[in-house]
């Protein structure tokens, strides 16, 4: 049975010939300190100021994989320097800032262009609840019960570059019996004709934290794009 591109995306949201010498087709970035593979494509993981890429550390990988959707593959998992200094107690920490780079397994060998990116952006827009921020801010400040656990609210969508679409959301999480509000930026990015997802997460701490989140998220997104040109 042939599964359409749109069907693959909806499933995810809710729940040329190869040369005889494969090595000649693999794209390599000789200037990159750390690369990861998507099919025959090499993706460079950038160095990000103030953060450490730690997915290869067993205690980090175990926790990251535990909360990842089945059918996704994590390429990189970054934590800030403060969290990294407590890495031995990683299992007990509530992460106040981190981001991950990943892809959907079913799309790892599929070329993605602007039309597919636009189609995906439209589907995402239609499948999240969007709220006016000024109204939502008043509700959050008076009563955190306005946001339900597992029900993120979309507060802004924009394009930091032609190759990326960004969705800024608020969600309620629970850790060790304590509920808190988390800012989440979900980014769809075309890298070497492949669709890469980047999720940046930061604890909500007033309106200023939204500005900081957008700034940091856009910096990381544009850096990832630039490192893979």
N, C-alpha and C positions, 0 to 999 in steps of 0.2 A: 504494500500500500504506500503510495506517495504522500508524504506529509508536507504541506505547504510551509513556507517561511513564517507566515502569520500564525499558523497552528503551532509551530515550534515555540514561537515567542509567548503565545497565550499559555501554553503548558508550563513554560518557565515561570511566568509571572504568578501563576496560581499553583501552586504547590511548591583544456590543455592536457596533455599526457605527461607522465612523470618520466624524466630521463633515466636511462639505464644506470647511470651513476647518481644516486640520490644526493650524495654529498655536494654535487655541483649545483643542485637546486636549492640548497639550504642557504638562507641569507644570514650572513654573520656581520656583527658590528664589532670590529677589532678594537674600537675605542671604549667599549663598555666593560665595566668591571664585573657585571653580573647579568647573564642572559638566561632566559627560560624559553621553552619551546612550545609552540602551538602548531601541531602538524609539522610541516616543513619550514615554518617561519620561526625565526629567532626574534624574541622581544627583549629589549634592554630594560632592565629595572633601574630607575634613576637613583642617584644619591640625593636625599632630601635633607636639608638643614634641620637639625633638631630632632630627627627621627632615625630609627634603625630598622632595617629590613631583617626579620627574624623568623621567617617561615621554616627555615631549615633546623631551627632549634626544636627538639622533640616536644618540650612542654608547651611551646607556642603552637606548633603544628597540631597537637592533639586538641587543644582548646578551639583553635580556629576551625578545624574540620568538624568539630562537634556541632557547631552552629551554622554550618554551610548547607545550602540546599543540595539535595542529591541531584546529580546531573551537572553540577558546576565543578570546575577545577581552579583552585587558588594558585596564582602565580607568585604573588608576593604579599607579605603581611608586615606592615610597618607599625611600630609603637614609638611613643615619644621617649626622650632621654630619661625623663623621670621614671617612667614605667620600666624602662630597660635596666635602670639601676636596682630595681627590685625583682629582677627576672627569676630569681630562685623561688619567689613566692607568687609566681604568675597565676597559678590556679586560684589563688585567694583574692586576687585583685579585681576591682571594678574599674574597667578601662575608661578613662575620661577623654582620651583622644587616640584614634588609630585610623588606619585606612588599609584597604586590601585591593589588590588587582586580581581579576579572575576572568574566566570565560565560560560560556555555555558549551558543554561537550558536543552537542548536536550541531553546533555551528563552527567547529574548529577548522574545518577544511572548506568552508564556504566563503567565497569572495563577497565582500560587503561594500556597496557604494552609497552615494548620497540618497538614491531613491529608497533603498532598504532602510537606511538610517532615518529618513523622514517617515516611513511607514511605521517603524518601531516607535518613534517619538509620538506619533498620533495615537497608537494603541496605549502607550503608557499614560498619556494625558487623559484618556477616557476611562482609565481603570484605577485612578486614585482620586480621593476626595480633595478638592481644591478649596481653600478658604482665603478670605481676605485677611492679611496679616494684622492690620490694626484691630479688627474685631477679635481675631484669635488670640492676640496678645492679652487683651483684657480678660478673656475667658481663662487663660492659663494662669494669670496673676491672681485671679480670684478663686479658681477651683481647678486643680489638676485632673479631676474626674472627667473634664470635658474631653480629654483624649483617652481612648481605650488602649489597653495593651494589645499589640498586634494589629493596630489599625492606624498606620501612619497617615498624616495629613499633609498634602502637597501645598506649600505656601508660595513657591516661585519656580518657574522654569525658564531657562535661557540657554544661549549658546556661547560659551567662552571662545570658541573657534569654529571654523567651518567643519572640522572633523569631530566635533563633540556636541553632545546635548546634556544639559545638567538639570537635575530635579532636586530642589531643596525641600526637605520634609522634616516634620516633627513627629516623634513617636514616643510612646511611654514604654519603658522597660522595667523589669524587676530583677534585682540581684540580691541574694541573701535576705529576702524578705523586705527589701527597701525598694520603693518605686521612685523613678526619676525620669526626667524628660531629656531626650537625646535628639540632637540635630543630626540629620543624615543627608548627605549629598550623594545622589546616585548619578553616575556619569556613563554615558554610552560614547565610546570613542572608536574611531576607525584608525587602526594601526596596521600598516602594511597589508591593507585590504582585508583585515580580520576585525571582528567586533570584540573589543575589550571593554570590560566593565570595571569601573573604579568606584568603590564606596568609601566615602570619608565620613567619620563619625566623631562628634564632639558633644560633651555634656552641655545642655542648655543652661546658661547662667545670665539671663537677661538679654535685652535687645542687642547689646554690643557683641554678644557671642555669635549672633547671626552674621554681623559684618566680618568678624574674624574668621568664621567658618567659610564664608564665600571667598574671602581673600586667599586663605590657605588652600582650599579646594581648587581654585582656579590656578594657583601657582603650581600645584602638583600635577594637575591635568595637562597644562601647557608644557610643563617640563617633560612629562612622559611622551607627549607628541614630538617635542623637539629632539629628544634623545633617540627617537626611532625614525628620523628622517634620513 
